[in-house]
Amino acid sequence: MRPMLIAAFAMLLAGSATAQDGAPRIDDIVWFNIDSYCSFTRADQTFDYNDPESWRWVLFTNYPGADGGDPLEAPFMRIDGQLTQLAQIGIRPLDGGAVRSYQSRDAAPYVVEVSLLEGERGIESSAFSGTIKVSRNGISSEVAYKGDCGV
């Protein structure tokens, strides 16, 4: 009985440590047949067009508006379980691409940095890879991604 109590207590402490960590959680957006302009998955994820379970995204964008604006100005992510639209607040050059900075519209906003390393260009899309870093209150989490945007 005592080993079970010790194990249960250890699990409670581990859960508390995770909750106290407070790092933003980057969740998947599960959306089969998403109609997006840019769609990024986790770098280690395998996407299979015919498998609805593989339609999991860490970031996506709508198509450009009638004004032809940049679809990467207002992407969507699921952060801490909430679908969140981001607003671009800056762009800086990066060798092989750029880093785009975003902010959510929350009272205590999330700050997101997406490194966009350019990959192969196809007839209908351009590949990207890099990292997405989400911060709030000085604590951050990061995920490596891969994906593409239409051209």
C-alpha positions as CSV (number, residue, x, y, z in Angstrom):
1,M,0.0,0.0,0.0
2,R,2.8,2.4,0.9
3,P,4.5,2.2,-2.6
4,M,1.1,3.0,-4.2
5,L,0.7,6.1,-2.0
6,I,4.3,7.2,-2.8
7,A,3.7,6.7,-6.5
8,A,0.3,8.6,-6.3
9,F,2.0,11.5,-4.4
10,A,4.8,11.6,-6.9
11,M,2.3,11.9,-9.8
12,L,0.5,14.7,-8.0
13,L,3.7,16.6,-7.5
14,A,4.7,16.1,-11.2
15,G,1.3,17.4,-12.2
16,S,1.7,20.4,-10.0
17,A,5.2,21.1,-11.4
18,T,3.8,21.1,-14.9
19,A,0.9,23.4,-13.9
20,Q,3.3,25.8,-12.1
21,D,5.6,25.9,-15.0
22,G,3.1,28.1,-16.8
23,A,4.6,27.7,-20.2
24,P,2.1,28.2,-23.0
25,R,0.9,25.0,-24.6
26,I,1.1,24.8,-28.4
27,D,-1.8,22.5,-29.3
28,D,-2.7,20.9,-32.6
29,I,-5.6,22.1,-34.7
30,V,-7.4,19.0,-36.0
31,W,-9.1,20.0,-39.2
32,F,-9.7,17.5,-41.9
33,N,-9.9,19.0,-45.4
34,I,-8.9,22.5,-44.2
35,D,-9.0,25.1,-46.9
36,S,-6.0,27.2,-46.0
37,Y,-3.3,29.2,-47.7
38,C,-0.5,28.2,-45.3
39,S,-0.6,25.0,-43.3
40,F,2.2,24.0,-40.9
41,T,2.5,20.7,-39.1
42,R,4.9,19.6,-36.4
43,A,8.3,18.8,-38.0
44,D,8.2,15.1,-36.9
45,Q,4.6,14.6,-38.2
46,T,3.8,12.6,-41.3
47,F,1.0,14.1,-43.4
48,D,-1.1,11.7,-45.5
49,Y,-3.7,13.4,-47.7
50,N,-6.0,10.4,-47.4
51,D,-5.7,10.0,-43.6
52,P,-8.1,12.4,-41.7
53,E,-6.1,11.7,-38.5
54,S,-3.0,13.3,-40.0
55,W,-4.7,16.6,-40.7
56,R,-3.2,18.3,-37.6
57,W,-1.8,21.8,-37.8
58,V,0.2,24.0,-35.4
59,L,-0.5,27.1,-37.6
60,F,-2.6,27.9,-40.5
61,T,-3.7,31.1,-42.5
62,N,-6.7,32.1,-44.5
63,Y,-6.4,33.0,-48.2
64,P,-5.4,36.5,-49.1
65,G,-8.3,39.0,-49.2
66,A,-9.6,40.8,-52.2
67,D,-6.9,43.5,-51.6
68,G,-4.2,40.8,-52.1
69,G,-2.9,41.3,-48.6
70,D,-0.3,39.0,-47.0
71,P,-2.0,36.0,-45.5
72,L,0.8,35.6,-43.0
73,E,-0.2,38.8,-41.3
74,A,-3.0,37.1,-39.3
75,P,-2.4,33.4,-38.8
76,F,-4.3,31.1,-36.4
77,M,-2.9,28.8,-33.7
78,R,-4.3,26.8,-30.9
79,I,-2.6,28.0,-27.7
80,D,-3.6,26.6,-24.3
81,G,-6.6,24.9,-25.9
82,Q,-8.0,28.0,-27.5
83,L,-8.1,28.8,-31.2
84,T,-6.3,32.2,-31.4
85,Q,-5.9,34.6,-34.3
86,L,-2.6,36.5,-34.2
87,A,-1.7,40.0,-35.4
88,Q,1.7,40.6,-37.0
89,I,3.8,43.2,-35.1
90,G,7.1,42.9,-36.9
91,I,9.4,41.1,-39.4
92,R,13.1,40.8,-39.3
93,P,15.5,39.1,-41.7
94,L,17.0,35.7,-41.0
95,D,19.6,33.9,-43.1
96,G,17.4,31.9,-45.5
97,G,14.2,33.6,-44.6
98,A,12.6,35.8,-42.0
99,V,11.3,35.9,-38.4
100,R,7.8,37.2,-38.0
101,S,6.6,38.4,-34.7
102,Y,2.9,38.2,-33.6
103,Q,0.7,39.1,-30.7
104,S,-2.7,37.7,-29.6
105,R,-5.5,40.1,-28.7
106,D,-5.8,38.8,-25.1
107,A,-5.6,41.1,-22.0
108,A,-2.3,39.3,-21.2
109,P,-1.2,38.7,-24.8
110,Y,0.8,35.8,-26.1
111,V,3.8,36.8,-28.2
112,V,4.7,34.4,-31.0
113,E,7.8,34.3,-33.1
114,V,7.8,32.2,-36.3
115,S,11.1,31.6,-38.1
116,L,10.3,31.0,-41.8
117,L,13.1,29.2,-43.5
118,E,12.3,29.0,-47.2
119,G,12.4,25.6,-48.9
120,E,11.6,24.4,-52.3
121,R,9.2,26.3,-54.6
122,G,6.7,24.4,-56.6
123,I,4.2,25.4,-59.2
124,E,1.4,25.9,-56.6
125,S,3.2,26.2,-53.3
126,S,6.4,27.1,-51.4
127,A,7.8,25.0,-48.6
128,F,8.8,26.4,-45.2
129,S,10.3,25.1,-42.0
130,G,11.5,26.5,-38.8
131,T,10.4,27.0,-35.2
132,I,7.4,28.6,-33.6
133,K,8.0,30.1,-30.1
134,V,5.1,31.2,-27.9
135,S,5.7,33.3,-24.9
136,R,3.6,34.8,-22.1
137,N,4.7,36.5,-18.9
138,G,8.3,35.7,-19.6
139,I,7.8,31.9,-20.0
140,S,7.9,30.2,-23.4
141,S,7.5,27.0,-25.3
142,E,8.7,26.1,-28.8
143,V,7.9,23.6,-31.6
144,A,9.7,22.8,-34.8
145,Y,7.4,22.8,-37.9
146,K,7.3,22.2,-41.6
147,G,4.6,23.1,-44.1
148,D,3.8,25.2,-47.1
149,C,2.0,28.2,-48.4
150,G,0.3,28.7,-51.8
151,V,1.9,30.9,-54.4
